[in-house]
Amino acid sequence: MPPLTTLIKPASGNCNLRCKYCFYYDVMNSREVKNYGIMSEETLEILVKKAFDFAEGMVTFAFQGGEPTLATLDFYKKLIELEKKYNKNNIKVNNAIQTNGMVVNDEWAKFFHDNEFLVGLSLDGYKEIHNFYRVDANGEGSFNRVLKTAKIFDKYNVMYNVLCVVNKHIAKHGRKVYNFYKKQGFKFLQFIPCLDEIGEEFGKNPYSLTPKDYEIFLKTLFDLWYDDFVNGNRISIRMFDNILQIILGYEPESCDMRGHCSVSSVIEADGSVYPCDFYVLDEWKLGNVVDSSFEEILSSEKGIQFIKESINTDSNCNDCEFYNICRGGCKRHKEPKIDGKYTKNYFCSAYKEFYKYTLPRFMEIARNIR
């Protein structure tokens, strides 16, 4: 059996923030059961046991939401107990969590450090721009609390990276956002393009990211990153790291740069399994880990269909000079389907102009790495 990566939603879509661009809120409202509550310890135990029954070499338990810390710290302490109980073949275990940082305190941070969790912390740049969309239930900005969490992570030497959702507002201030992260000493960054709602026309929301917005943002980001890189101040940006991996002949780890989807074992709080975080929808439910093995779920007909229909069939895309690096991008950006097939990536023009602008310098860096 292969290694196994799971993305678990232990608190379903429950969250203590009300981010105005939240894609999972839209996902929940597109299915029959909107919220599956908090995962029980019984479901967690079945999940962990079956993961170790299936996996060889390595298993990854990644937690996301909603807000996964709402499952409480005791839930994650139980996870560690169960990993020790069922990892009978002593395979490598990776634990990760994506959090908005709102409830993290010293106890949480010490736990993350002691158990080698990799943490993703959502922080959309400096105070004014973060608070524009990332607000709590009272409409108050969350920046101060999240930055405090970053300081607590530093205090306990927690392994963490910073995730930024690139919306229309942030795209206009790429330089200030990057310089803010740099000033804070953040060395590991991920920038995720903001999603519009499923089935609606792209670009119509106040937060919507247009291709031109994204092009300008990516170019600005690259220039700043490149200048730092050549001057010895190396900052990891996930997208750029993946581009370098491709140029150097390695497979990218980021799924949107592989040219096709895979089945990623996204597990809702009741144990239901889906192939992708963007498609936790009734039509793509692959089964339930309580009732079925991972082998049965991952080899299901629906899972195979999910992969097959993601394979790029756009001849214009295949003939593009940048296809070997871009590979068509994420299929979520190719919605909605036309005649049963996905359309061209909404950000196609942004990627073309970005690669035209940056590829010679990426090649230069790759030669230096070699």
HUWORA-V555793 format. One record per run of one state. SS is the DSSP state (@ for helix, = for strand, . for the rest). FROM is the first residue (numbers start at 0). LEN is the number of residues. If there is no record, write none. Layout:
# HUWORA-V555793
{{SS & FROM & LEN} {SS & FROM & LEN}}
This chain:
# HUWORA-V555793
{{. & 0 & 3} {= & 3 & 5} {. & 8 & 8} {= & 16 & 1} {. & 17 & 5} {@ & 22 & 6} {. & 28 & 12} {@ & 40 & 14} {. & 54 & 3} {= & 57 & 6} {. & 63 & 4} {@ & 67 & 4} {. & 71 & 1} {@ & 72 & 14} {. & 86 & 5} {= & 91 & 8} {. & 99 & 6} {@ & 105 & 9} {. & 114 & 2} {= & 116 & 6} {. & 122 & 4} {@ & 126 & 4} {. & 130 & 4} {= & 134 & 2} {. & 136 & 4} {= & 140 & 1} {. & 141 & 1} {@ & 142 & 13} {. & 155 & 3} {= & 158 & 8} {. & 166 & 1} {@ & 167 & 4} {. & 171 & 2} {@ & 173 & 11} {. & 184 & 3} {= & 187 & 6} {. & 193 & 17} {@ & 210 & 20} {. & 230 & 5} {= & 235 & 2} {@ & 237 & 10} {. & 247 & 7} {@ & 254 & 3} {. & 257 & 8} {= & 265 & 2} {. & 267 & 4} {= & 271 & 3} {. & 274 & 2} {@ & 276 & 3} {. & 279 & 2} {@ & 281 & 3} {= & 284 & 4} {. & 288 & 5} {@ & 293 & 5} {. & 298 & 2} {@ & 300 & 8} {. & 308 & 6} {@ & 314 & 4} {. & 318 & 4} {@ & 322 & 4} {. & 326 & 4} {@ & 330 & 4} {. & 334 & 3} {= & 337 & 1} {. & 338 & 2} {= & 340 & 1} {. & 341 & 6} {@ & 347 & 22} {. & 369 & 1}}
